[in-house]
C-alpha cells in the first residue's frame, strides 16, 4: 500500500499492485484495474518512487 494525497488534502492508501495506469493532464490521475480513478497531488515520479520503495521493503523481507 502506498500513501497518497487527494486534491482536498486528505491522505489515503491504495494497493499499488492494482494500478492500471497513471496520467498527468495536468493533474495526476490514477486509474485502478477496476476503472476507479483518483485525482492526487503527487507527480508520476513521486508515485513511481513510492511504488519502488514499497516493492523493495516487501522483497527485503523475503
LOROBA-744858 format. One line per 3 residues: number of its first residue (from 1); for each residue x, y, z of N, C-alpha, C, O. Coordinates in nm, 3 decimals, decimal comma, m for minus. Each point is the difference from the previous one (the first is absolute). Example, Ala and Ser with C-alpha at 12.3 -4.5 7.8 and 13.67 -1.06 7.14 Angstrom:
2
1	1,319/m0,569/0,780/m0,089/0,119/0,000/0,090/0,120/0,000/0,104/m0,002/0,066 ~ m0,139/0,107/m0,138/0,082/0,119/0,006/m0,077/0,109/0,073/0,051/0,111/0,017
! end
This chain:
62
1	0,085/m0,118/0,000/m0,085/0,118/0,000/0,089/0,124/0,000/0,102/0,006/0,069 ~ m0,142/0,092/m0,147/0,073/0,126/m0,002/m0,094/0,112/0,045/m0,120/m0,002/m0,028 ~ 0,177/0,099/0,097/m0,076/0,113/0,052/0,005/0,114/m0,101/0,108/0,043/m0,041
4	m0,226/0,007/0,003/m0,010/0,111/m0,094/m0,089/0,109/0,059/m0,063/m0,019/0,104 ~ 0,058/0,132/m0,172/m0,078/0,114/0,047/m0,102/0,041/m0,106/0,036/0,030/m0,114 ~ m0,164/m0,028/0,154/m0,105/0,049/m0,090/0,017/0,151/m0,016/0,070/0,063/0,079
7	m0,133/m0,006/m0,180/0,011/0,143/m0,027/m0,054/0,085/0,115/0,039/0,116/0,014 ~ m0,130/m0,172/0,068/m0,055/0,074/0,114/0,092/m0,007/0,123/m0,033/0,056/0,104 ~ 0,147/m0,125/m0,118/0,097/m0,008/0,109/m0,011/m0,124/0,086/0,086/m0,024/0,086
10	m0,190/m0,056/m0,106/m0,016/m0,123/0,079/0,093/m0,110/m0,051/0,011/m0,022/m0,120 ~ 0,054/m0,045/0,214/0,086/m0,114/m0,034/m0,083/m0,126/m0,013/m0,103/m0,015/0,066 ~ 0,147/m0,076/m0,152/m0,063/m0,131/m0,014/0,104/m0,098/m0,051/0,107/0,039/m0,047
13	m0,139/m0,167/0,057/0,092/m0,106/m0,042/m0,063/m0,079/m0,114/m0,120/m0,026/0,000 ~ 0,204/m0,012/m0,097/m0,047/m0,088/m0,106/0,098/m0,115/m0,016/0,118/0,010/0,035 ~ m0,169/m0,119/m0,090/0,082/m0,116/m0,029/0,068/0,024/m0,135/m0,065/0,002/m0,104
16	0,195/0,017/0,107/0,075/0,033/m0,122/m0,006/m0,112/m0,104/0,017/0,026/m0,119 ~ m0,042/m0,148/0,163/m0,008/m0,113/m0,094/m0,125/0,008/m0,087/m0,008/m0,067/m0,103 ~ m0,089/0,149/0,143/m0,125/0,009/m0,074/m0,009/0,124/m0,089/m0,105/0,029/m0,057
19	0,216/0,044/0,045/0,002/0,117/m0,088/0,012/m0,046/m0,144/0,090/m0,077/m0,035 ~ m0,181/0,125/m0,049/0,006/m0,032/m0,143/0,084/0,103/m0,075/0,084/m0,036/m0,082 ~ m0,110/0,165/0,111/0,077/0,104/m0,069/m0,002/0,128/0,082/m0,084/0,019/0,088
22	0,180/0,069/m0,119/0,010/0,131/0,063/0,016/0,103/m0,111/0,089/m0,012/m0,085 ~ m0,176/0,113/0,086/0,004/0,106/m0,100/0,022/0,134/0,067/m0,033/0,018/0,117 ~ 0,090/0,077/m0,191/0,013/0,137/0,047/m0,061/0,091/m0,105/0,052/0,013/m0,111
25	m0,165/0,052/0,147/m0,074/0,082/m0,098/m0,062/0,125/0,062/m0,123/0,003/m0,012 ~ 0,176/0,096/0,071/0,134/0,010/0,056/0,012/m0,064/0,137/0,111/m0,028/0,046 ~ m0,225/0,003/0,021/0,005/m0,067/0,131/0,024/m0,150/m0,019/m0,024/m0,053/m0,109
28	0,069/m0,012/0,212/0,029/m0,143/m0,007/m0,127/m0,080/0,027/m0,064/0,018/0,104 ~ 0,030/m0,105/m0,198/m0,118/m0,086/0,013/0,047/m0,145/0,000/0,068/m0,044/m0,093 ~ m0,104/m0,029/0,199/0,033/m0,142/0,010/m0,125/m0,079/m0,035/m0,106/0,021/0,058
31	0,119/m0,113/m0,154/m0,110/m0,088/m0,036/0,034/m0,140/0,049/0,105/m0,055/m0,031 ~ m0,197/m0,001/0,109/0,018/m0,133/0,056/m0,051/m0,105/m0,099/m0,067/0,033/m0,097 ~ 0,098/m0,159/0,123/m0,048/m0,110/m0,084/m0,152/m0,002/m0,009/m0,057/m0,043/m0,100
34	m0,009/0,089/0,206/m0,147/0,003/0,006/m0,059/0,120/m0,074/m0,121/0,018/m0,001 ~ 0,207/0,064/m0,060/m0,036/0,123/m0,071/m0,035/0,116/0,093/m0,039/0,106/m0,048 ~ 0,051/m0,124/0,180/m0,016/0,109/0,095/0,119/0,094/m0,019/0,114/m0,045/m0,015
37	m0,141/0,176/0,016/0,107/0,097/m0,020/0,016/0,087/0,124/m0,096/0,032/0,069 ~ 0,222/0,007/m0,043/0,034/0,088/0,112/0,081/0,117/m0,053/0,097/m0,019/m0,074 ~ m0,136/0,139/0,112/0,074/0,121/m0,032/0,088/0,032/0,120/m0,051/0,022/0,110
40	0,182/m0,018/m0,130/0,093/0,015/0,113/0,098/0,114/m0,024/0,020/0,044/m0,113 ~ 0,040/0,004/0,223/0,096/0,110/m0,006/0,139/m0,045/m0,045/0,073/0,078/m0,061 ~ m0,038/m0,203/0,089/0,135/m0,049/m0,031/0,021/m0,012/m0,151/m0,093/m0,028/m0,076
43	0,217/0,051/0,034/0,036/m0,015/m0,141/0,022/m0,148/m0,033/0,011/m0,084/0,090 ~ m0,004/0,055/m0,218/0,029/m0,137/m0,043/0,134/m0,046/0,055/0,014/m0,115/0,042 ~ 0,085/0,203/m0,041/0,133/m0,038/0,050/m0,005/m0,037/0,148/0,062/m0,098/0,041
46	m0,133/0,175/0,039/m0,013/m0,029/0,143/m0,074/m0,132/0,021/0,041/m0,082/0,083 ~ m0,148/0,061/m0,158/m0,077/m0,124/0,013/0,088/m0,119/m0,036/m0,003/m0,103/0,067 ~ 0,082/0,117/m0,173/0,092/m0,107/m0,040/0,099/m0,031/0,112/0,027/m0,116/0,029
49	0,028/0,220/0,033/0,094/m0,020/0,111/m0,067/m0,072/0,117/0,060/m0,088/0,062 ~ m0,184/0,125/m0,031/m0,073/m0,066/0,108/m0,023/m0,148/m0,029/0,012/m0,084/0,089 ~ m0,044/0,054/m0,214/m0,023/m0,140/m0,039/0,130/m0,079/0,011/0,000/m0,112/0,051
52	0,110/0,169/m0,099/0,130/m0,068/0,008/0,037/m0,025/0,145/0,046/m0,109/0,034 ~ m0,064/0,209/0,053/0,030/m0,016/0,143/m0,084/m0,112/0,061/0,051/m0,081/0,078 ~ m0,179/0,078/m0,112/m0,089/m0,104/0,053/0,048/m0,139/m0,044/0,005/m0,092/0,081
55	0,029/0,078/m0,208/0,046/m0,129/m0,052/0,131/m0,042/0,066/0,019/m0,118/0,032 ~ 0,072/0,213/m0,013/0,128/m0,032/0,064/m0,022/m0,049/0,143/0,063/m0,097/0,042 ~ m0,151/0,162/0,032/m0,030/m0,043/0,137/m0,056/m0,142/0,000/0,038/m0,082/0,083
58	m0,128/0,054/m0,177/m0,061/m0,133/m0,008/0,105/m0,106/m0,030/0,006/m0,102/0,069 ~ 0,076/0,125/m0,171/0,095/m0,103/m0,041/0,117/m0,014/0,097/0,061/m0,106/0,006 ~ m0,029/0,210/0,068/0,105/m0,011/0,102/m0,044/m0,087/0,117/0,084/m0,053/0,073
61	m0,215/0,037/m0,054/m0,051/m0,085/0,108/0,005/m0,147/m0,036/m0,008/m0,086/0,088 ~ 0,022/0,055/m0,216/0,002/m0,140/m0,044/0,132/m0,067/0,029/0,017/m0,118/m0,031
! end
